[in-house]
Amino acid sequence: MEYPGVSFCGYNRKGARLWGVTDHEWGHMWYPMIVGSNEKKHVWMDEGFNSFINYYSTKAFNNGEYPARLGREAIVAYNKNPNREPISTHPDVVQSANLGMTAYYKPAYGLFMLREYILGPERFDNAFKSYTHAWAYKHPQPNDFFNHMENVAGEDLNWFWKHWFYSNDNIDLGIEAIDAVGSDYLLTFVNKGFPFPLKFEATYEDGSKEQKELPVEVWQRGNRWIFLLKTDKKLKQVQIDPDKITADIDSTNDVFILE
Ligand SMILES: [Zn+2]
């Protein structure tokens, strides 16, 4: 448990659990002790941020002595639970069974997707550090965080904040059909969730692979997008999000294998 300048932990903690709690409570010296968000209302702005940072600090600590996890499967399971509530639900009214997800894990996973899939580490880190400096010794509201990240990263991310932080909406990208046209292919992608950028990997029969990225704007006119894959090679397989970064709730429509 954290207080300004001091933290407490159980006296019998050892190893990974001692590292975990110490790392987490140190993080609180920044969020919310220096970047002074309101933890009684916007608890994700400190617990979620710390849980996100703990993933990277644990990977870095002592050459990865302890395993770092963000729990993708648990996030997907929560996002399919009919009793789930949005991250924005204040901690004094959220169902107790949901608090761990709304305050800690779901916001942490959102920042992870923002860093690793949407913006990339360089743009994310630049924006997140800038937010921390700009709002140190002040009291940021959620919109201050959202605005700062957008202004420094240089991208409209309203589609992400709105759905991931303020709703129970989900990510569900899929591939519906592949049709050969001459030596090229028409790939029909569908979006059954909220708008989300789509990354995919094409694998050819000669074993070579290539990755492509469709921006979130492809969903502005509807939930189906046909992409022309120009190639001289024979296509074998298309896989959405091959690195499994997103919390897509249905993995059964993420891979298409050509007969
Ligand atoms: Zn905490």
Residues whose N, C-alpha, C, O or C-beta is under 5 A from the ligand:
A	BS01	ZN	E47
